[in-house]
Amino acid sequence: MSGKGSTSSRIWPVEFGLTRALNIDIKAINDLFAKIDVIEIYMDQEHFKSLDHLFLPHLEVPLDCVDGDRDRYHIEGLMESPSVDDDGDCFSPLLLNATSVNIEVYYNKAVNYTLMVTFVSFLQVLLLIRQMEHGNTQSGAAKVSILMIGQQAIMDSYLCLLHLTAGILVESLFNAFATAAFFKFVVFSIFEMRYLLAIWKASRPMNNGEGWETMRRELSVLYSRFYGILLGGILVMYEFHNFLRPILLLMYSFWIPQIITNVVRDSRKPLHPHYILGMTVTRLAIPLYVFGCPNNFMRIEPDKNWCICLAVFMGLQASILLLQHYLGSRWFIPRQILPEKYSYYRRFDQNAHHATDCVICMTAIDLTQRSNDCMVTPCDHFFHSGCLQRWMDIKMECPTCRRSLPPA
């Protein structure tokens, strides 16, 4: 097609590799493109409004809007060409698919989405602060699964990159998307990575002769694994983009490592209930908007069945974690297959000589009456129940001899 104002376009057989065997009427094709040029001239000369009745079956632009409002609409898709022009000349029949997009409304939807992402990120920061306060001791941090926090950090880094890329591609929405990307960057780079390092330090064995070089080498391995998984995940999603929904289900299984860690270590209340519920709800906000909202700005067809599956899957994980918090880490495992667990309220020989003072609170322990007020460690040291439980929330070692203690 020629530029605006031209009256015809010519297609030569040499340019398209046509041969005489194809028996194509080149003149008819040239006439067809000439008619298209005429349509273009008419639309450029603001004859578009006079042709509304011919586009009505396929076009969604409101016919009662003023000429200035039409500039806000972007036309794309199928339209049917007019049969004649103003001079009565016939047009070749054309069928074009057309839909209308109100650019102003489209931008408003995108801005509202970025506001939602910013608000969700702010809530996630508050939830992370609450969780770090809940497990601010070495023993509390060691109970948290490093895979669970690392998986969430990778998800937030992906969202940061996606929003930053969207802001670069759409210049008019750069400020909105850059703000959302910044908050996601704060979530994963400051809070989640800091918590990740705290969990790593709490769970790794301490060696007295260990130097700074060894620690730095192990830290570099940790960061290399994190960013290697980050880049590898991008390649996997690009290669298997047709399986995006199953990949998202796999990414949103981040509570499963914590459930397994609770069972294996028999951890007591590693996560705050507010953190479990809050993270479950806020993590669902973006995928439910993208795949569940019929008027999302990305114009993705809603998939209600997948959204229901994702919500049920996340709700099931959160329910198991909450039941582990209140009923015990191994509540759903039959007692017959559980390993034997040490009892801090075991029987002991009262005739033997035992220290009768609790070294934690420095008060006497009454050993004459057997009750739940006294706990005995595997190394035969006695403590008040409340004192030893608070101690084990900080360190899992005997206050007297520094021997490692089993889970309570």
C-alpha positions in Angstrom: 0.0 0.0 0.0 1.3 3.5 -0.8 1.6 6.3 1.7 -1.2 8.6 2.6 -2.8 10.5 -0.3 -1.6 8.0 -3.0 -4.1 6.7 -5.4 -2.7 3.4 -6.4 -0.1 0.7 -5.6 1.5 -1.6 -8.1 2.6 -5.2 -7.5 4.9 -6.7 -10.1 5.3 -10.4 -10.7 9.0 -10.3 -10.2 8.7 -9.0 -6.7 6.5 -11.9 -5.5 8.1 -14.6 -7.6 4.9 -15.1 -9.6 5.0 -17.2 -12.7 2.7 -17.5 -15.7 1.6 -21.0 -14.4 -0.2 -19.4 -11.5 -2.5 -17.6 -13.9 -3.2 -14.7 -11.6 -4.7 -11.5 -12.8 -2.1 -8.9 -11.7 -4.3 -6.1 -12.8 -7.1 -7.2 -10.5 -4.8 -7.2 -7.6 -3.5 -3.7 -8.4 -7.1 -2.5 -8.7 -7.9 -4.0 -5.3 -5.0 -2.2 -3.6 -6.1 1.0 -5.4 -9.5 0.7 -3.7 -7.8 0.2 -0.3 -5.9 3.4 -0.9 -9.1 5.2 -1.6 -10.5 3.9 1.7 -7.4 5.2 3.4 -7.8 8.6 1.9 -11.5 8.7 3.0 -10.6 7.8 6.5 -7.8 10.4 6.6 -10.2 13.0 5.4 -12.5 12.3 8.4 -15.1 10.5 6.2 -14.9 7.8 8.9 -18.0 9.0 10.6 -20.1 8.9 7.4 -19.2 5.2 7.0 -20.2 4.2 10.5 -23.3 2.4 9.3 -21.2 0.1 7.1 -18.8 -0.8 10.1 -21.6 -1.2 12.6 -21.8 -5.0 12.6 -18.2 -5.4 13.6 -17.0 -2.2 15.2 -17.4 -1.4 18.9 -16.6 2.3 18.8 -19.5 4.3 20.3 -21.3 6.1 17.4 -22.5 9.0 19.6 -19.1 10.2 20.8 -17.8 13.5 19.5 -14.9 13.7 17.0 -12.4 14.6 19.8 -13.3 11.5 21.8 -12.6 9.3 18.8 -8.9 10.1 19.1 -8.9 8.1 22.3 -9.9 4.9 20.5 -7.4 2.5 18.9 -9.0 0.4 16.1 -7.9 -3.1 15.4 -9.4 -6.3 14.1 -12.1 -7.1 11.4 -14.1 -4.4 9.5 -16.2 -4.7 6.3 -15.4 -2.2 3.6 -18.1 0.1 2.1 -19.5 -1.2 -1.2 -19.3 2.3 -3.0 -17.6 5.6 -2.4 -19.2 9.0 -2.6 -18.9 9.0 -6.5 -20.7 5.7 -6.9 -17.6 3.7 -7.8 -17.6 0.2 -6.6 -15.1 -1.1 -4.0 -13.8 -4.6 -4.1 -15.4 -6.5 -1.1 -13.1 -6.7 1.9 -13.7 -8.1 5.4 -11.5 -6.8 8.2 -11.8 -7.8 11.9 -12.0 -4.6 14.1 -12.3 -3.9 17.8 -12.0 -0.7 19.7 -9.8 0.1 22.6 -10.3 3.2 24.7 -6.7 4.2 25.4 -7.6 6.3 28.4 -9.6 3.6 30.0 -6.8 1.1 29.2 -4.2 3.2 30.9 -6.4 3.7 33.9 -6.8 0.0 34.3 -3.0 -0.4 34.2 -2.5 2.3 36.8 -5.1 0.7 39.1 -3.2 -2.6 38.7 0.1 -1.1 39.7 -1.6 0.5 42.8 -2.8 -2.9 43.8 0.6 -4.5 43.4 2.2 -1.6 45.4 -0.3 -2.1 48.2 0.2 -5.9 48.2 3.9 -5.4 48.4 3.6 -3.1 51.3 1.5 -5.6 53.2 4.1 -8.3 52.4 6.8 -6.1 54.0 4.7 -5.8 57.2 4.1 -9.6 57.3 7.8 -10.3 56.8 8.6 -7.9 59.7 6.1 -9.7 61.9 7.6 -13.1 61.0 11.2 -12.0 61.6 10.1 -10.7 65.0 8.4 -14.0 65.7 11.6 -16.0 65.0 14.2 -13.5 65.9 16.4 -16.0 67.8 18.8 -18.5 66.3 16.6 -21.4 67.3 13.5 -19.7 65.8 15.2 -19.0 62.5 16.6 -22.5 62.3 13.0 -23.9 62.3 12.1 -22.0 59.1 12.7 -23.7 55.7 15.3 -21.9 53.6 13.7 -23.3 50.4 10.3 -21.7 51.3 11.8 -18.2 51.7 14.1 -18.7 48.7 11.2 -19.7 46.5 9.2 -16.6 47.5 12.2 -14.4 46.9 12.6 -15.8 43.4 8.9 -15.1 42.7 9.2 -11.5 43.8 12.4 -11.0 41.7 10.5 -12.3 38.6 7.6 -9.8 39.3 10.1 -7.0 39.8 11.7 -7.7 36.4 8.3 -8.1 34.7 7.0 -4.8 36.0 10.2 -2.9 35.2 10.2 -4.3 31.6 6.5 -3.3 31.2 7.4 0.3 32.3 10.2 0.5 29.8 8.1 -0.8 26.9 5.1 1.6 27.7 6.7 4.9 28.3 3.5 6.7 29.4 3.1 4.1 32.2 6.7 4.0 33.3 6.2 5.8 36.6 3.4 3.5 37.7 5.1 0.3 36.8 8.5 1.5 38.1 6.9 2.1 41.5 5.4 -1.4 41.6 8.8 -2.8 40.5 10.6 -0.8 43.2 8.4 -2.2 46.0 8.9 -5.7 44.7 12.6 -5.1 44.7 12.4 -3.9 48.3 10.5 -7.1 49.3 12.9 -9.6 47.8 16.3 -7.8 48.0 16.1 -6.3 51.5 13.7 -8.3 53.6 13.5 -11.8 52.0 17.3 -12.0 51.3 18.1 -10.7 54.7 15.8 -13.4 56.3 17.3 -16.0 54.0 20.8 -15.2 55.3 19.6 -15.3 58.9 18.1 -18.8 58.3 21.3 -20.0 56.6 23.4 -18.8 59.5 21.1 -20.3 62.1 21.0 -23.7 60.4 24.6 -24.2 59.5 26.9 -25.8 62.1 29.3 -23.6 64.0 33.0 -24.5 64.0 35.3 -22.7 66.3 38.3 -22.9 64.0 36.3 -21.6 61.0 37.7 -18.5 59.3 36.2 -15.7 57.4 37.4 -17.1 54.1 35.4 -20.3 54.6 32.3 -18.3 55.5 32.7 -16.0 52.5 33.1 -19.0 50.2 30.0 -20.6 51.5 28.1 -17.3 51.1 29.2 -17.0 47.5 27.9 -20.6 46.8 24.6 -19.6 48.3 24.3 -16.5 46.2 25.4 -18.4 43.1 22.7 -21.0 43.6 20.1 -18.4 44.1 20.9 -16.3 41.0 21.5 -19.5 39.0 18.0 -20.8 39.8 16.7 -17.3 39.0 18.2 -17.2 35.5 17.5 -20.9 34.9 13.9 -20.3 35.7 13.6 -17.6 33.1 15.0 -19.9 30.5 12.6 -22.7 31.5 9.6 -20.4 31.4 10.6 -19.1 28.0 11.1 -22.6 26.6 7.9 -24.0 28.1 5.7 -20.9 27.9 2.9 -23.0 26.6 2.8 -24.7 30.0 2.7 -21.5 32.0 -0.2 -22.5 34.2 1.4 -25.7 35.5 4.6 -23.9 36.1 2.8 -21.3 38.2 1.1 -24.0 40.2 4.6 -25.4 40.9 5.9 -22.0 41.9 2.9 -21.5 44.2 3.7 -24.6 46.2 6.2 -22.7 48.4 4.5 -23.8 51.6 5.3 -27.5 51.0 9.0 -27.2 51.9 8.0 -25.7 55.3 5.4 -28.5 55.9 8.1 -31.2 55.2 10.6 -29.4 57.4 8.1 -29.3 60.3 7.5 -33.0 60.0 11.2 -34.0 59.7 12.5 -31.7 62.5 9.3 -31.8 64.6 9.5 -28.0 64.8 7.3 -26.1 67.2 5.5 -23.1 65.7 8.1 -21.9 63.2 5.8 -19.5 61.4 3.4 -16.8 62.8 -0.2 -17.5 61.9 -0.6 -13.9 60.6 2.3 -14.5 58.2 0.8 -17.8 56.9 -2.6 -16.3 56.2 -1.4 -12.9 55.0 1.2 -14.3 52.6 -1.4 -16.8 51.2 -3.9 -14.1 50.4 -1.4 -11.5 49.1 0.3 -14.1 46.8 -3.0 -14.9 45.2 -3.8 -11.3 44.3 -1.8 -11.1 41.1 -2.6 -14.5 39.5 -6.3 -14.2 40.3 -6.4 -10.7 38.7 -4.5 -11.9 35.5 -6.4 -15.1 35.0 -9.6 -14.4 36.8 -10.6 -10.8 36.1 -12.6 -10.6 32.8 -11.7 -6.9 32.4 -7.9 -7.1 33.1 -5.8 -4.6 31.2 -3.7 -7.4 29.7 -6.8 -8.7 27.9 -6.1 -12.3 28.9 -9.1 -14.6 28.7 -10.3 -15.6 32.2 -9.8 -19.1 33.4 -12.0 -19.6 36.4 -11.3 -23.3 36.8 -7.6 -22.7 37.0 -8.1 -19.9 39.5 -10.3 -22.1 41.7 -7.6 -24.9 41.5 -4.9 -22.4 42.6 -7.0 -20.9 45.4 -7.8 -24.4 46.7 -4.2 -25.6 46.4 -2.9 -22.6 48.4 -5.7 -22.8 50.9 -4.9 -26.5 51.5 -1.2 -25.7 52.1 -2.0 -22.9 54.5 -4.5 -25.1 56.4 -1.9 -27.8 57.0 0.5 -25.2 58.3 -2.0 -23.7 60.7 -3.0 -27.2 62.0 0.7 -27.9 62.5 0.9 -24.7 64.5 -1.9 -25.6 66.8 -2.0 -29.4 66.9 1.7 -30.3 66.4 4.0 -30.7 63.5 3.1 -34.4 63.0 -0.6 -34.4 63.8 -1.6 -36.1 60.5 1.0 -38.9 60.7 -0.1 -42.1 62.5 1.6 -42.7 65.8 2.6 -46.3 64.7 5.0 -45.0 62.1 6.4 -42.1 64.1 9.9 -42.4 65.5 10.2 -42.6 69.3 10.3 -39.1 70.8 12.2 -38.1 73.9 9.9 -37.2 76.9 11.1 -34.4 79.1 8.7 -35.6 81.7 10.2 -39.1 82.0 10.6 -41.0 85.2 13.8 -40.6 87.3 15.4 -42.1 90.4 14.4 -39.9 93.3 17.0 -41.6 95.6 19.8 -40.4 93.4 21.5 -37.2 94.1 20.3 -34.4 91.8 20.8 -30.7 91.8 17.6 -29.1 93.1 18.1 -25.6 91.7 17.0 -24.4 88.2 20.1 -22.8 86.7 17.9 -20.6 84.5 15.9 -18.9 87.2 18.1 -19.8 90.1 15.2 -21.0 92.3 14.7 -24.4 93.9 12.9 -27.3 92.2 10.4 -29.4 94.2 11.2 -33.0 93.2 9.1 -34.6 95.9 5.9 -34.3 93.8 5.9 -35.5 90.2 4.1 -32.9 88.1 4.4 -31.0 84.8 6.3 -28.3 86.6 9.7 -30.1 86.2 11.4 -31.2 83.0 14.4 -33.5 82.7 16.9 -33.3 79.9 18.7 -36.4 78.4 21.8 -35.4 80.4 19.8 -35.6 83.7 19.6 -31.9 84.4 16.4 -30.6 86.0 14.6 -27.3 85.1 11.3 -25.7 85.6 9.0 -26.5 82.6 8.4 -22.8 81.7 12.1 -21.9 82.1 13.3 -24.7 79.8 10.7 -24.1 77.2 11.5 -20.4 76.9 15.2 -21.4 76.8 14.6 -23.9 73.9 12.9 -21.2 72.0 16.3 -19.4 71.9 18.8 -22.3 72.0 18.4 -26.0 71.6 21.2 -26.9 74.0 21.3 -27.7 77.7 21.8 -24.6 79.9 24.1 -26.5 82.2 26.4 -28.7 80.0 25.7 -27.2 76.5 24.7 -30.6 75.2 22.3 -30.6 72.2 18.7 -31.1 73.1 16.1 -33.0 71.1 12.8 -31.3 70.1 10.2 -31.1 72.8 
